[in-house]
Each structure stands twice: as C-alpha cells, then as structure tokens.
Amino acid sequence: MSNTRPNQPLFLCLGGHGIAVIGAWIVALSAWPALAQTPVNPAYTVTNLGGLGGTYSDAIGINNLGQVVGWSETANRATAHATLFSGTGSGNLDLGSLSNISNNTSIAYAINDSGQIVGKAYGPSGSFQATLFSGTGSNNLNLGSIGGGGGGAAFAINNSGQIAGFSSDQNISNRATLFNIAGSATQVGSYPTYPSLYVYAINNLGQMVGEGWTSSGMQRPVRIYAGGQADLGDLNTYPYVSGWALGINDSGQIVGRSGVSGGALHATLFSGTGSSNVDLGALGGPNYSSYAVSINNAGQIVGESSTGVENHGFIYSGGVMSDLNNLIPANTGVSKIQMGQFQMGRRINEFGQIAAVGQVAGQGMRALRMDPANPLTSISAGGAARNTKFVSGMNYNKFVPTINPSGLGTTVGLLGGIAGNGGAGALGLNRSVDVAFQAGDPAYTVSDILTLSGTEGDTFILQLSYDQSLADGLFGSESNARLGWLSDGEWVLATNGNSGGTSTFVAGPWNSSYGLGFHGVDISTNTVWAVINHNSSFAVVAVPEPVAAILFSLAGFVLMSRTGNNKR
C-alpha cells in the first residue's frame, strides 16, 4: 500500500486502496432497476468550506444532513489532517490522528447520517490504519487489520454503522475487510481469484462494490459479498481492460469506469449482470477519459472527466452529462471544480448536494459543497403522492405545485418558509417533504384531503385550491372557505394547530408581510392559504365555525412510505 501524503501531487491508482462491504449481495439480477430519470442539471450555489490553515482542502464524503468530511493542509503545509467541515468556511474541526508522531497524516473518507466518520490515519506502527474518528479530535479508534497484518483504510460506512475498507494480512496482501468498533477486522470476498481485493462503496443494504486485482495485474470492477465476488464486465467495445466500481445506491445501481475502444476509460453505469453496461461518455468526447464516483437514489451520478484541456467535475442526470463548472453562478471566484485527489467517497447525497473541490481565487484549491438551487422531486401514485427534498436554507417557494389528477384536481403549493430553519448549528436540517392526496368528503370539504409531513418545526405557507361551485353550494359563498386542519376528528382552522402566533384572517392572497397565524381566502384564484408550523391532514372547509365530527375514516388511505432525512 502506498503511504503517499495527500498534500503531494497524486496520480492515483485505485488498486492501492479499497473498501470492503458487509453482508450478502441482495440485488436480484433479473430485476435490475432502471436508471431513474431526474430533472436535468439544476443550477447550484457554492460554499467554500475553508480548511485548517493551509492552501489545500479536499471534500470527499457528504451525508444527508449536508455534513462534509475530507482533509485539509495545516498551516505552513506541515501535514494533512482529517477534517469535519463546519459548513460556514471557518471553525472546521481537525479530527486528529492515531498518534502524536511527526507524520500524523489522516484522511476522512465517509460520514453517515448519525455523524460517524471513518477513514485512515498514520499510526504508531508506521503505516496508515483504518480509523473510526471520535469527532472530538482525539481518542480515535484503530479498527485493526486482517490477521494482525500491516495497514489499511476504512472508505465507507452506511447508516447501520457497517464499516468497510481494506487491510493487509500478514503476507502484506490487501484484503477486502469488514471492521467493527471493537477493533476487530473480518475478511470478505474470496481468494485467490483476486490476490488483492478492495471495496469502494457500501449501500444501506450492505451491498458492496469495488475492485479486484487479478494475478496478471489487471484491475477489474467487482461486486463483493460475504463469500465471494463477481466481475461486473466492461463496455463490450473493449473488453478485459482496467476498470473499477466506485459507487452503489440503495436500488443496487452501480457506477464506476471501464474501457472503450481506443484505450480510454469511460464513466460507466454497470448493469450488475456482467454485460449491457452503459457508457456515460466524457465531457471532451469519446477519445477522452472519465469516471463516475457516486450515484444517489434519484439516479443522479457525479464524477470527473477530461474536457480535452483539463479535468472537470460532472453531473449525469436525465441522460445528460454536464460540466459542474457551467452550473454555478458567474463571478463566484470558483473555477476548476473537480472531484479532488481521491477517486472514492460518497460525493452526492439524497438531496442532490455535492462534495467537490475547486480553485478559489486567492486561496488555492478548496473543499466545496454545492447545493442545488431547486429541490429534487419524485412523483408516484399517478401524481397524487410526491416527495420533495429541500436543502437546509432552501425556500419552500421553489416547490412546484402538486396536482391531484383524481378527485377534485386539488393543487397544493408551499408559498414560502425556509427548510430546516429549526435546526441546530450552521447546517440546520435538510427536509424531505411528503404530500399525498385522498378524496374529500362532500359533506364537509370542497377539496381533496392533503396529508403533509416533513415540515414540522418550520414556519411555512400552505395553499390549497378548491372547487368554486361546490364552495358556493356548501358554504353559501366561496368567501367562507378556509384552510382546515383535521384535529381529533373535527375540521378546525389550520392555524389552531400552530405553536405560537395569532390567528388573523385576510380576504385576499398571501404576501410576505404576514406572520405565523395569518390565513385567508383568495376568491380570484380559488385558493385558501395559512401560515402554519405543523403537519397533518388539510382540506378546504367552512370555518371558523367548527365542523361536526367527520363520518369518513382515513383507514385504507395508503400514504406512500418514504425514508426522509430528519422527517418528523
């Protein structure tokens, strides 16, 4: 294993590192998932994450809270230390190492949603060791190695706390390894098919992918399970050349790179069967190289590619590869956005946030966090259910209204409010907001019933449309329509469920001067709205007079189940 210090120029050979995964391979090859089609390449804002006093810092891993880890040079380029970035550009945490010896270099590769951080650190044995960082800068844990051998590294940790990487056995052969916090290491995969075996990614199901070195010295992309591994194949046009798998999402979609005719290596979406892999191309054209490092559950892929002049970071979304450098605002002082000096790590999270590296004017190469300007959205149940992911600090007015195609065709909009403004610290909280419809009750409602979740703790503006003829008939006049909240079987004013604020009625549309508790009806657009800070079921009803207990049951209404970050 190479002990190259990260503040030196690196021309990485992935065979020097690896990640092992835990558990059996679960994906059924006959049911390989299709690549999700997501909105193509939203614009991004860029946060310079700073460093630890030197001129270079590198963002390698990001979790669903938007927390980023990597490494930074210390002052005077004395060494490089694993870093937890604060998200503000200053106040970053030096995660320390395993010893106080002069060469105490360390690197953090991954952070899960619980804030557990893994990587490698230079230890007293004189080699890098797989490390679980405490998050305090001291008392870091050496995760051990196979058979008490040499060094190693932990490149991945999932949300169950499974830690994977590689370590050297007593014969100094690098083996795919599963570590635990007790400091023991277990070999995964089988030998001697691949004398050296590495895993670079593990998903939340324990599925793992990486790279195996054959006895002839060839690098191959592999999936790894408890008792063996399988070759993922090539792009068919140029079989049996070097390649490796770097990322896997929870659907089992795998990305990495493999060879094409002419000798270039291209970013690849692997089918998982060993054939029918997809060539994602390269920014500079087919004769230039690229690699894909990460894929999220929305099917967005990030990586790095030659443009023909230099290497740039890319996002592949909706069937299109785009240069990240073209997706940021002008005059930011940031250029040459790349994936950094290490070709591994989870670089894109489920909210579309990207960990990258770029040239910052007057500061050198800096770790960056790129935040999408618009939320990621997925729609199911014929459009009646939607999951929209808002990055901390993103305004809810970026929400595209959901329309229920059945029932009364009710639309829902979030007109304002800031996602995650109730979160602690600089990062706040990312939000996964779920909306789903159910048919209304004609005795009480003039809209479909909306169930909303994921906004709890935020102050936001909810708007629903209504059927005018039904409102005039049921309420006497549409001007009596209000946004109702289902509370203990009764429809009451939505603002009654607020924590704080004063209920205040407005005849007309919402505007930004209205605070918590304001609510109204806009008869010109057939909509009602309210400034609220709670979740529940909502519909358009006649209030403030309380409506009698409803006669229908919400039982049988299937709200699409989703796993959202910090959903409440």
N, C-alpha and C positions, 0 to 999 in steps of 0.2 A: 504494500500500500504506500502511495506517495504521501509524504508529510509536507507537501508544498504549502508555504504560508500564504494565506489569502490576500495579503497586500502585495504580492508579486504577480506579474502578468501570468495568466493561466491559459494554457491551451489544453482544455480538459479532455481526457479520455475517460469515458464513463466506466470503463472496466475497473478503474481504481476505486470505485465506490459502489455501494449498493444498499438496497433496502429489502428486508425480508418481511413477509406477511404471515398472518396467523390464520389458522382455520382452513377448512376445506374450500375448494373453489365451487361456488354455488351456481354460477351462470349456466343455464341450460343452452347449449349451443344451438339447438334447433329453434330457440325462441329469442334470437339475438335482437336487442332493441334497436329501432331505427334512430338515427341521429335527429334529435329534436330541432325543429325549425324555430328560431327565435328572432325577434326584431333585429335587423342588420345594424350592427355597429353604432350604438348610441354615442353621443359625444361624452367626453369625460372632463372632470375637473381634476387638478393635480395637486397633491400635498407633498411638499418637500419634507421628508421625515427627519432630516438632520443626521447627526451622528454622535460620536463620542469625543470630538475634538480634532480628528484627523481630516484628510481631504477625500476619503472614500468611505462610503457605506453601501450596504447591499441588502435589499429586501428579498427574502427567499420564501417565507411562508406567511399565509394570511388565514384567519379563521372567520367564522360567520358574524362575529362581532366587529370585524374590521381591524382587529389587533394584528400587528405585523411584527415578525421576528426576522433576524438575519445576523449580520455582523457589521462592525464599524472599526475603522482605524482609530487608535487613541492618539492623543496629542503627540506631535513630532513623529508620527508614523511609527511609534515604538513597537506596537504589535496590533493584532486584531482580536477583538473580543465579541463574543455572542451578545446580541442586543435585543431588548424588547423596546420597540419604538413607542413613544407616548402618543403619537398621532398629532402632536402640535408643532413638531420641528425642534423642540427642546425638551429637556428633562427626561431624556432617554435613560433606560436602565442598563447598566453594564451587568451582564449575567454572570460574569466571572468565569472561573475555570475549575480544574481539579487539583491544582497545586499552586504554590507561590514561586515556582522556579521561573527563571528569566523568560523562557519561551512558553508563556502560558496562553498561547493562542487558543481560541474557542470559536465555534460557529453554531448558531441555532438554525435548524432546518425546518422545523414544523411546530405549530401550536394548534391545539384542538379547542373546541368551544368551551371547555372548562378552564382554559388557560394553562394547561400542562404543556411544557416546552421541552423538546428533545433536540439533540444534535451531537456534536463531538467536542471534546476538549483534550488538550495536551496534558497527559498525566505523569505521575512520578516515574512510571515505567519507561518513559522516553518515547512514547508513541501516543497517537490520538486514541481516545476511548469513547465508546458510546456513552452518552451522558443525558441524564434527566436533570434539567436545571430547576432549582428551587424557586426561582423568580425573585430572590432576595439579593443575589449577587454573591452568595456564599452557601456552604453546605450542599453543594451539588452532588449528585449520586453517580458513581461509576457503575454502569449497567453490566459490566463483565464481558466475557467472551467465551467462545466455544472451547471447552477443554482447557481453560486457563491459558489460552494462547496469547497472541500479540494484541494488536489494536483493533479498532472497529469504529463504527458510527451508527447512530440512530437517525434515519432520514424521515420517518413517518410515525405519526400517532393518530389514531382515529378517536371518535367521540366516546368510545367504550374504554379508552385508555390502553388499547393494544399498541405496543411499540415494536417497530420493525426496523431492521437495518442489516448490517453485516458485521462479522468479526472474523479474526484469523484463528485457525486452530493451531495445534502445536507444531504442525508442519508448515505453518505460515501460508496456508491455503485459505482464501477468502470464502466464507460460507454465509449463505442467507440465514439470518438469525432473528429469532423472536426473543425479546428481552422482557423482564418484569422488574417491578420496583424493589424486589428483594435482592436484586443484584445478580440474578442467575440468567443464563443465556441458553436457548434451545435451538438446535439446527432445524431448518425447514427445507423442503425440496429434497431431491435425491442426487446421489453421486455414484459413479464418476462421469455420468453423461456430460455434465458441465463441471470440469475441475474447479472452476470458480463461478459462483452464482451470487447475484445481487438482486434486491428488490427495491424499487424506487417509489412505490406508492401502495397505499392500503386504503380501501374504502371502509365505510361504516359497517359493511357486512363481513369484514375480514378478508375480502378478496384482494389478491396482490399480483403485481406485475413488476417486471424489471428486465434483467439482462443476464444471460449466461455466456460464459466463455468456453468454447469448445477446445478439445485437445490440440486442434490445429491453430488455435489462436484467433478464431473468429468470434465476433460479438453477435449475439442473437437476441431478438426480443422474445420474452417468455412470460407466461403466466405461471404462478407458483402456488402450490398447495402443500398440505402437510406432508404428503409422501412422495411428491414428485413435481414435475414441471412439464409444460408443453410449449413448443415453438409456435409463435404467432404468425410466421410466414413473412413474405415480402410484398412488394407491389407487383409481383409477377413479371414485370417487364425486365427485371434484372435480379433474378433470384439468387439467394445464398450469398449475400454480402452483409456487411456490418449493419446492425440495427439494434434498437432497444426500445422498450416500452417505459414511459415516464409517468403516465397518469391514468387513473381509473375513477369513474364516478360511481354513484350508488346504483345505477342501472347496469353497471358492468361494461360500459363503453370505455375503450382503451385507446390512448393516443401515445405517440412517440415518433420514431423516424425509421425509415428503411430505404433501400437503394432503388434507383431508377436507372434506365439505360443512359449511358454516358458517364456513369460514375458518381453522379450527385446523390445526396441523401435528402429525401423529402419528408416533411411532416406527414404523418400517417394516422388515419383512423383505422384501427385494426378491427376486423370482424369478429375475432375470437375463435375462428374455425381453422385458421392457418391459410386461408385463401380469401379472395374477394375483398381485400383490403382497399381502402380509399386513399388516393393520392390527394392531399390538400394543397399541393403546389408550393410555390415560393414567390416572394414579392418581386424578385428580379427576373423571373421567368424560369422555364423548365430546366435550364442548364445550371441553375444556382441551387444552393442547399438551404434547407430549413429544418426545424424540428418543432414538434408540439410537446409542451411540457405538462399541461393541465387541462382538464375538462370538468365543467360543473354539471349539475343535474339538469340544467336548462339546455345543455348541449353546446355551450359556448366554449371554445378552445382558444388557449393562448400559447404563444411560443415565440420563436425568434427566427428570422430569415435574412438571407443576404438580399440586398436590394440591387446588387451589381456594383455598389460603391462601398457600402458598409452594412453591418448587421443592424436590423431594427426589430423591435417587438411587434407582434401582430395579434389580432383577434380574428378568429374564424367563426362567423355566425351567419345563419341563414344561407349557407352555401357560398359565402364570400369571405376571402382573406383580405384584411385591411391593415394598413400600417398604423400603429398606435400613435405615431408622431403626427399623423394627419387628423387625429380625432380630439386634439386638445385645443383650448383657446389660443389665439395668437398673442404674442407679447407676454408669455408666461416666464420667459427666461429659461425654459426647459427644452432640451433638444436631445437627440440621440437616445431615445428611450429603447431599452433593451431588457433582456431577462437576467442580466448580471453574469457573474463569473462561474456560477454553478448551474448545471443543466438538470436540476431536480427541484423539488419543493412544490407545495400547493400554491399556485400563483393566482388563481381566480376562485372566489368564493361563491356561495349560492345567491348573493345579492349583486353579483357582477363586478365587485371590487377587485382590482388587480394590484398585485405586488410587483414592482418593477424597479428599474434603475435608470437614471438619466443624467445627462450633463446639465448642471445648474450653473448659470452664469456667475462667475466669480467665486464659486465654491468647489468645483470639481464634480466627480460622479457621486450622486446621492441616491439613497433609498427613496423610493416614491410610492405613494398609494394613489391609485387612480380610481375615482368614484364616478359611476355612471350618472349622467345628468338626468336620466329618466329611469323609472323603476322597471324591473323585469316583471313581466306578467304572463301567467299561463291561464288558459281558459279550458273548462271542461263542462260536462253535463249539458251539452248543447248551448253553451254560453251562459247558463244560469248559475254557474259557480266559477269563481275567479280567485286566484291567489296572486297578490301584487306585493313585490318585495321593495321596501323603501329603505335606502341607506340612511343612517343616522344623520339628521340635519336636512334631509330632503323634504321639500314642501309637498304636502298632500295634494296641492292643486295640480300636480303633474299626473294625477290619477285620470285615466281615460274612462269615462262613464261606462258602467256595465249595463247592458240591456237584457232584460228577461225576455227571451223570444216566445215564451208561452204566457199563459195567463193574460194580464193586462199590459204586458210590454213595459213594465215599470223600469225606469232608469235610476241608477244610483251614482252620485258623484261625491267626492271628497273635495270641497272647495278650498280648503286651507288647513292650517295646522302643520306643525313640524314633527316629523317622525323621530321618536327617541328623545324628545326633549326632557323626559323624566329620568333619563339615565344618569348614572353617577360618573364623574370624571370627564376627561376630554372626549372620550369616544361616544358617550351617550349609548343609545341602543338602536340597532337595526330592527326594523319591524317587518314581519310577514303578515300582511293584512288579508284575511279571507272574507269574501262576500258570497252568499248563496241565497237563492230565492225559493219561496214556497207560495202557492196560490193563496190569495187573501180570502177572507170570509165576507161574502156580500152583505151580511147583516151589519157589519161594523167598519169595514175597510174599503177604500176606493183605490187601493194599490195592491200589488203583490206584497208579501211579507219578506223583508230582508233580514237575514241573520248576519251580523258583522262581528268579527273577532280580530284581535291583534293590535288594536289601537289603545287598549286600556292604559291609563296613565298619561296619555297625550290629550291636549285640547285640540279639537278639530271641528270642522263644519261638515255636517252630513246633510245631503239634499236628496229627496225622492220626488219623482214625478207622480201625477195622479190623473185619473180619468175625469174630465170635467163634467160630462153628463151624469156620471154616477154620483159625483160630489154634489151637484145641484139637486139631484133627486133625493139622496140620503141625508144630506146635511141642511137642506133648504137653500144653501148658497155655497159655492166653492170658497167664498171668503171665510167660511167657518172651518176649513181644513187646517189641520195641524200635523206636525210630525209626532207620531205616537210611539210610546215605548211599552212593551208588554211586561208588566210588573205583577207577579203573583196572580196571573190570570186576568188582569184588568189592563185595558189600554188607558194610559195616562200620558201627560205631556212628557216628551223625551227629556226635557230639561229637569224633570223631577228626579232623575237618576244621577244628576251631577253631584260631584263633591266640590262645593263652593259655588260662587256666582249667584246672581239674582235673576229669576225668570222674568223676561221682558219681551212683550210682543211687538212685532213690527209688521205693518202691512206693506210689503214690498220685498225686493231682493236683498240678499245679504251683502254687506260691504265690510271692509277690513277694520272699520272703527268699532264694530260690535264685539263685545266681550262674551265671556262664558255666561250662559243662561239666556242670551238673546235667541229668539226664534221668530219665524214668520211664514207668511204665505205670499207667493208672487203669482197673482192670477194671470199676469201677462204671459208667463211661461208654463203655467200649470205645475208649479213645484212648491214644495214646502222645504224648510231648512231649519237647522238649530245648531247652536254652538254648544257642544257637549264634551264630556270626558269619560264616557263609559261605553261598554259594549252591551249588546243584547239583540233582541228581535225588534224591528221597527216597521211601521207602516203608516199610511196616511189615514187618519181618523178624525172624528169631530171631537175636539177638546177645547176648552179646559174642563167641561163637564165630564166627570169620569164615566166611562162606558162600562156597562154591566159585564160581569164575568163572561168571557167568550165561551162559545159552545163547541168550538172545534179543538182538536188535540194536535199538538205538534209531533206526537208519536208517529213514526213512519217517515217523517221528513229526514232524508239522508243528507246530512251536511258533509260534503266532501272532506275527508280527513287528510290533513297535511301536516308535515313537521315544519314549523316555522321557528326561526330564531327569536327567542325572547317573547313568544306569543303568550298572552295572558288571558 
